[in-house]
């Protein structure tokens, strides 16, 4: 296609809403012991072992104690090498294998003859999951942790795509955000306001997750000091001594999952045992997670237990049935049946609610010999994790039939919005404005991450405005409002909203970032540069900030600075942003650095062989070298991925013309015009091919590359 190159339109899609999750922050000051006092530090499990060896050894055999680990080839339970797993939607094969005691995952593609046309291999750095149900795997690139595409499903003894990868194959790029890490691991040093960067990673859920920071407790013990006889030890949290609500909060920090909105100044790491979870966060779930008699999630224990009459009519907590220091497998069904018998014993004296009344029992003694768990807790497939049979903690007299994991629909495909329900205690009457803002932030996060239905956006806007009118404020709500307006195309309003937000929350990196995005969409790149520069100054390891800053510099025609920003972002994370290698390559192509551009396009395609713009730009390098056959191969690949992509079709027609394959050139241009009937450049080129005076020869019509 003739004429000057079209300015690239670069879109960076972020994988999750930024919530400002961080670790290494000031401990929460409301904890009911000196462990929450300023300066108290985490000591790690090894420090507990010398005095609590029995609990230490037993706990590290539990699922929590084995929640995250390094891969050990000698004890690995997986089938290795694993058989290929084919993901039909993306046409990729995956397999796991061990080399030199390191576990790797390989992604590859085969042609019709079975020959490998593409492959990508990454080592596993961490195993996440105890192995009771699943083992998934994390890659570490300069501290950026991402989930890998294959998971080992223990119950079925098989490899398959990681949870939700059947809906969207994120390949090696799903970020391990702070909220996920906090529930799958001990306290890891997460870099504030990044999706997935960690300065240090713990090795399994630690004792201090439930007992709070142990530094003060250990210092006192080493000094030979302890509580006076008969007095509780205030230097460490003993959950059994907490109120019922605070005991449950300790467990619910991980066993109550949903869409989370953190309180001002709070993050996953600032919760401390001994305080109410509601002081740290508000959690919202879809109504069905609570009320659906059959569907339940793998981390729904708290929600489902609270539906039970046993819970509602007693003072039971999670530790009534579970000893957190002992593996469920080691306790066995006898332990749990005995717990049931403790309340449902013969007779109905105080604190007891009567014996089991199943018809097959002829005496009270017989009644208490049954398997209470099998009769009253449903074991079925979970709604969010494939190939897993899990225990629904809703205790009932009669249970719905179990459903095999393979028979559960897990895809969010529906035209109607979900109703979110607050699963934690609501704010007080005086804080109803804050309740509205939290609800708005939750709905936007749900829209952004799970169910992208535009109907949610109007609700977000209405709730935020009502919350503001009530005198409340919240950084996440301001961000949700700005992003909702941006999603609706109300760019100027989004800019105004986010500009006000940065004046109120000047240290909030996500607000500065999204203001930069909005300014770019408003075609105000100079102002976007200032906002995005502030973003990376506050958090240098926020890769997306560098890459968006590069886009702003490019849009402002500040190409040298754009190059520097792209190089900074790609040095920080060279693996998970193939489109940015293409963007930088396009800049080089525009400035005549042909060989460097070609290498960067190749690098982008090594990470994502279906990146259409990189395929077209790589073809442009071949076109400029008059390697027409090489260009055609790349353009054919681009059209296979996106049949209506005009630059690919237009350039392909030129390459055919240069090779004298006029009929194919004409046919390609007619295909382009069917998709894009108003494309004047395509029509002009078609006229050239059809013109009698040229004999159908459009040689010399080499197009310039078509941007990104």
N, C-alpha and C positions, 0 to 999 in steps of 0.2 A: 504494500500500500504506500502511496506517495505522500509527501508532506513531512513536516517536522514530527519528531516523536511526541507521543501523547504523554503528558505528565502522569506518573504512576499514581494509582490510587491504592494506598497501603492500608490494610485493615488488620489490626491486631486484636484477636479475640481472647480475652482473659478467661481462664477456666473456672474461676470461683470468685465470689464476692470477697473483696478485701474487708476484713473485720478488725484489722489492727491487732491480730493475735501475736503475742510475744511471750518470751520467758525472760528470766533474768531481771524481773522488775521487783519493785518494793513489795514484800510480803503483805498480805492482807492483815490489817491491824485489829480485826474484830475477833480473832480466834480466842477460844476460851481457855488459853493456857499460855505460858511464857514462850512456847514454841513459835507463836505468832509475833513476838516482839521484834523490834528493829534489830538487824544485825544477825539474827539467827539464820544459820546456813544449813543446807542439806549435807548430809555426811555420807550417804551411800549405804548399800546393804552390808558391805563387808564390815563396816563399823558396828553393825548390830550383832554380828555372828558370835563374837567372843562371849557375850553375856546371854544371848538367846539362840544358842546353837541349834537346839531341837526345832524351834519354830523356823529358824533360818533355813535349815535343810529341808524341812517339810514344805515350807512355802515355795521354795524353788522347784518343787515337783508339781505345783499347781499350774493351771493354765495361765494365771496372771504372772506367776514367776517366770514362765517360759514365753512370755508374750513377744519378745523380740530378741534375736540372737544372730550371731555370725553363723554362716553355713559350715557344717562339719561333715565332710564327706564320709567319715567313718561311721557316724551314727544317723545319717540322713535316712528318713523313712520313704523318700520318693522313689518312684521307678525311674532309674537313670541308666542309659539315656532314655528320655521319654519319647513315645511315639508322636509323630507329627499331629498337630491340631490345626485344622483348616478353618479360617474365618471367611465364610463365603462372601459376605457383604463387601469386605475390603480386598478379597482375593489374596490374602497373605496366609502363609503357613508359619507355624511356630513350633519350636521344639526346645527342650532343655537338655543340657549335657554337662558333664564334668570334664575339665581338663586341668591337670596339675593341682588337684584338690580344690579348684575354684568352680563354682556353678555358673554356667552361662545360659542366656536365652538367645535364641537365634530366630530372626524373622527372615523369610525368603519368599520368592515368587517363582512359579514354574510356567514355562510356555506349554503349548499344546503337545510338544514332543517330550515333555518331562524334564527339559533342561532348565537349570537355574538361571534366571535372568536378573535377579537382584537378591542381595542378602545384606543383613545388618546384624551384628552380634554385640551384646553387652554383657559384662560380668555382673553377677549379683553381689551386692555389698552387704545387705541385711536381709534376714528372714523375719517376716512379721507374721505372728500367729503362733499359738502354742503347739499346733499339730493335733489338737483334739478334734477340730473340724476342718481347718484349712491351714495352708502355709502359702503366703504370698511373698513377693520379693521386691526389694527396693534397690535402685541404682543410685549411686552418689557421684555427682559431677560437681567438683569444686564446692561441696557443701550443699548443693541443690539435690534434694531427695525426691525421686519420682517412683511411682509404682510401675511394675513391669507387666507385660500382657498375660503371662501364664500364671495360674495358681494350681497348687496341688490340693485336690479335694480328698481328704483322708478317708471319709466314710465310703466313698465310691472307689477309692484307690485309682484315681485317674487324674490326668492333666486336662485342663480346659481353660477357656478365657477367664480372666479375673472378673469379679463381680461387676455387673453393669457393662462390661466390655461387649456383651452381645448386643447392647443397644447402641453404643458408640465406642468404636475401637480407638482409644486414645494412645495405643501403641506404648511407647516408652516414656510418655510425657505427662501422665496424670500426677499433679503435684501432691506431695504429702504435706497437707496444711497442718498448722499448729494444733487445731482441734482434734484432728485424727491422731496425730502423734501423742497427744496428751492422754488419750484413752487406750492406746496400744503400747504405751511405753512409760518409763519413768520420766522425770523432769529433764528434758533435753533443751539445749541452749538455742532457742529459735531466734533468728534475726528479725527484729521488730519490723512489721509492715511488709514482709515478703511472703510470698505464697509458700515457699518450700526450702528456704535456706536455713541451715543449722550449723552453728559453730562447734557443737558437740552433741553427741547422741548417746543416750543412756542405753542400758542393756537389760531391758525387761522392766515391767512395773515393779517399783521398789516398795519396801516397807513404808517409806515416808509418804507414799501416795495416800495411805489410810491413816498414818500416825502423825503426819506433819513433819516439818524439818527437825532433824534429830541433833543438831549441833549443840544446843544448850544442854539437852539431856545427857549427851555423852561427856561433855566437859564437866558437868557436875559429878557424874559417876567416876570419871577418872580422878577427880579431886577427892573422892571418898565421901561425897555429899549426897544426901538423898532426903526424901520427905520424912517428917517426924512420924513416929509410929502412929498408925491409925489414920493418917492423912493421905489423901490421894496425891499422886505425883503430878504436879502441874507443869513439869518441864517437857512433857510429851503428851500427845493425845491418846487416850485409851477409849476407842469408840464405844465400848460397852458401857462406859460411864456417862455418855452423852444422852441428851434427851432423845426421844424416839425420832423426832423430826431431823435432828442433826445427825443421828446414826444413819438414817435413810439417805441423807444428803451425801455422806461419804460414798455410798454405793451408787447413788444416782448420778454422780459426776461422770460416770462412764456407762452405766446401765440404764440410762434414760436418754435416748438419742432422738434428735429431730433437727429442726431449723433453730439455731441458737442465736440470740442477740445478747451480747454482754453488756453489763452495766458500765456506766462511765468509769474509765480507768481500769476496768477489769479485763482479764484475758483467761484462757484455759489454765494458765500456770499460776494465777494469783489466788485461785480457790485454795483455802486451807481447811483441813478437817477441823471440826469444832464450830464451824459457822453454818448458817443456812445456805443452801445452794442458791436460793433466790436472791441472796445478797451479791452473788457473783454473776448470775445469768438468768435469762428467761428462755424457756424452751417451748417451741410450738410444734405440734404434730398434726397430721391430717386426722380428721375425726374418725376415720375408719380404723386407724391404728389402735384406738381405744375401744371402739364399739363393735368392730367386726368379729363375729364369733369364730371365724376360721383363720383369717389372714393375720399374721403377726411378724414382726421383724426380729432379727437375731439379737438386737440390743433393746428389746421391749420389756425386759423383766419387770422394771418398776411400774410401768403403765398397766401391765396385765395383772400383776400381783394385786394392785390396788382395786381391781374389779372384783376380787374374791371376797366372799363373805368371811372367810377365815381372817383376812386382813382387816376388814371393816369392823368386825365384831370382837377384836382382840387387840393386844398391844404388840403383835408380832412385828419383827423386822426381818431383813434379809438374813441376819445371823441367827435367827431362830432356827432356821433349817441348815444354813451353810456355815461351816467353819472355814473362814478365808485362809487359814494356814494349812489346810489339808485338802488335797485333791479330791474332787467329787468321786473319781474312780476308786480311790482308796477308802472313802467312806462307805460306798456301796448302798444298796437299797435298804438294808437292815437299819442303818442309821436313820434314814429319812422316815421309814415306817415307825421307828421308835419316837421320832419327833411328833409325828401325827398322833400317835397313841398318847403322848403327853397331854394333849388337849381333848382328844376324843376317847378317853378311857371309859371303863365300865362305870355306870352311874353318872349323875350330873351334879357333882359337888361343885363348890365355888371354883371358877376358873376352868371348868370342864364343860364340854358341850355335847356329850353323848356319844355312844359307841357307833361304829359303822353299822349300817343296817342293810347290807346287801342280802338278797333273798337266799343265796346259797349257804349263808352261815346259819347254823341251827342253834348255836349258843354264842353268848357274848365272847367267850374265849376264842371260839373259831373266828368270830368276826374280826378280832384283832390280829389274826395271822395272815390276812390278805396283803396284797401289794397295793398299798394306798396310792403310790405314784402312778402305777399303770392305769388305775381306775379313774383318777381324779386330775391328772395332769396330762394334757394331750401332747404327744410327740408327733411332729409333722414337719413338712417342708416349710422353710422360712420364706417370707415374701420378698426378701431383698438379696439373699445369697443362694446361688444354685448349688445343687448336689449335696445339700446339707439337711439333715433331720435334726430338729432342735426341740427343746421343751418349752411349750407355751406355759407361762407362769400364772395364768388365770386358772385358779383352782375351782372346779365345778363338780356338781353331782353327776351331770351327764355331759359327755363330750361329743362334739361333732366327729365324724369319721376323719381319720388321718388322710392327708393328701401327700402323694409322693413329690419330692422336690421338682422333678421333671414336669409335673402337671400344673405348676403354679405360673400364672401369667405375671411377669415382672415389668412390663413395658408401660410407661406413662403415655398412653394414646387415648385421649378423650377430649371432646370439644368444650366441656364444662370445667370451670375452675374447682379446685379442691377447697374445702373449708378448713382453715387452720384453727386449732384449739390450743389454748395455753395449757401446757402440761405441768408447769410449775405454778406456785401460788401467785396470784395477781398482786400488783402493788395496792397499797391502801387507798382508801376513798380520796385522800388528798392528792394522790398521784395518778388520777385517771388520764390526765394529759400524757404522762409518760407511758402509760399502758398503751395508748393509741399509737405513739411513736414507735414503741417496740413492735407492736403488731404490724405497722407499716413496713418497718425494716425487715421483719420476718417474711412478709409476703413478697417483697422485692427479691430477697435472697432465694426464696422458693421459685420465683419466676426465673431468676438468673441462672440457677443451678439445676433445676429439676423439671419444671413444667412451664415452658416459654409461651404462655398464653397471654396475649395482650390485654385481656379483660382484667388481669391483676393490676395493671398500671394505674387505671383510674381509681381503684380502691386505695392504692398506695398514696396517691396524691391527695385524695380526700382525707385520709386518716392523718397524714402528716400535717396538713393545714389545720385540722381540728385540734391536733395536739399542740401546735404552736399557739392557737387561739386560747388554749387552756393554760398557757404560760410555761409549758414544758420545753425541754430542748434535749437533743441527743445527736451526737455526730453521725451515727449510722443512719438516723432518720433523715438528716440533711443530705447525706450522700445518696440515700434511696430516692429522695425527691428529685435531686439533680439528675440522676441516672434514668429515672422513670420519664422525666421530661425529654431527655435526650433520646430515649427509645421511641418516644412518640413523635420525634422530629421537631420538637419545640426547642430549637437549639438556643435561641437568644434567651429564653426563659431559663434554660438549664445553665447557661453561662452566668446569668444574674444570681441564680440560686447558689451555685458553687462558689462564686466570688464572695458572696456573703458568708458561706460556710468557712472559707479559709480565713476570713477575718475573725470568726468566732473560735475556730479550732486551728490556729496557725501551725501547730506541730503535728497535724494529722496528715500523714503522707498520702493515703488514698484520696483525700479530698483535693489536694494539690494535683495529683495525677489526673483525676477525672476532670478537673477544671482545664487542664492542658488538653485533654481529649476533646472537650466541648469547644474550646477555642479553636482547635484545628478544624472541627466541623463547621465552625462559624467563619472559616477562611480568615482567621486572625493569627497566622503562624508566629509572628514576632512576639505576641503576648503569650502564645502557647509555649514558646521557648523559655520564657521567664518562669512560667509555672512548672514546667517539667524539669528545668534546671534545679529548681528548689527541691523537687522530688528526689533527684539523685544525690543532691548535697546532703539531704537528711538521711537517706538510706542508700549508700553506694552499691550494695549488693542486690538491690531491686532491679533485676535484669530488664523487666518490662519498661521500667522508667527510662533506662538508657535507650532502648530501642524506639520508644515513642518520641523521645527527645531527638533522636536522629531523624525521624519522620518530620518533626517540626522544623528542624534546620533545613532539611531538603525542601520543604514547602516554601521556606523563606529564601530559597536560592543561596543558602550558606553552605556550599557543598563540602568545603574542607572540614567544617565543624560537624556536618552530618556524617562524614566518613569517620571522624574521631569517635563520635557517639556510638555509631554502629560497631566499631571495633571494640569499644569498651564493653558494650553489652554482650558481644559474642565472645570476648575473652572471659567474661564472667560465667557464661553458660554457652559453650559452643555446640551443644548437642540438641537442645529442645526447641530451637527456633530456626528451622530450615528456611522459612520465608524471609528471614532477615539476611541470611547469606545471599539469597536471590536479590533482595533490595540493594545490598551493597554492590553486588555484581552489576546490577543495572546502572548504578551510579558510575562504576568504572567503565561500563560500555559507553555511556554517554560522553565520558571524558577521554575516550580513545584508548583506554587501557584494555585492549582486546584480550590478551592472553590471561591477565589477572581476572577479568570478568568471566572468562570461560572456566577457570579453575573454581571460582566461587559458585557458578551455576552447577558445576559437577558436584561440589560439596553439598549444595542444597538438595540435589537429586539423590545423593547417597543417603541422605536422611529421610527424604520423602520422594519416592519415585513418581508420585502422582501429582506433584506440585506443578500445576498447569503453566503458570507464568514462568517458572524456571525452565520448563521444557521449551516454551516459545522463545525465551531469551537465549537459551543455549543454542537453539536452531538459528537465531539471528547471528550468532558468532560464526556458525558454519556458512550461513548465507554470505556474510562479508568476506569469507575466505573462498567463496564460490564452490563450496563443497555441498552441492545440491542434494546428493543422495543422503549424506549425513543429516542435512536439515530435514529431509522428508521423513526419515526414521523418527526423529524427535517430535515432529509435528503430528505424525500419525499417532504417537503415544498420547499427545495432548488431546487430540480429538477423541480417542478412545475413552479418556477420562471425562471430557466435557465436549460433547459433540457440537454444541452451539457457540463455542468460543471463537469470536470473529477474528482476532489476530492470528490464531492458528490456521483457520480456514483461508484467510487472505494470504498469508505467507506461503502456505502450501500451494496455492494456485500459482504464485510467482515462481516457486521452485519447479513446478511442473512445466510452466512456460519456458523457463530457461533450458530445460532438457528437451524441449520440442514436443512435450506430451500435452498438446493443446486440448484434446478432448477431455482429459482428466482435469485440466485447469478450468475449463468452462464448467464442467460438472461440479467442481468444488465451489466455484463462485456462485453458481445457482443455488447450491445448498446453503451457502452463507446468506444469500438474499431471502431465502425462505424463512430463515431464523430472524434476519434483520433486514426487512424490506426497505428501510429508509437509509441504508448504508451507501452514501454517495461515492465513497472511494471504491467500494466493491463494484458498484454499477459502472463507474468509469473504467475500471480495469476490465470488466466483462466486455464493455463496448470496444475496448482496444483489441481484445482477442477476436471479437466477431467482425471487426472492421475489414471490408474487402481489400483496402489498400495495404493493410499490414499482412494480409494472408493469414490472419489468425495468430501472428507472431507478436508476443508482448515481451520479447527479450529486453533486458535492461530495466525492467520494472521492479528492481530489487527494493523491498520495503525496508524502512528502518524498524528497529525493534519496537514492540508495542507497549512498553511499560510493564507494570507489575500487576 
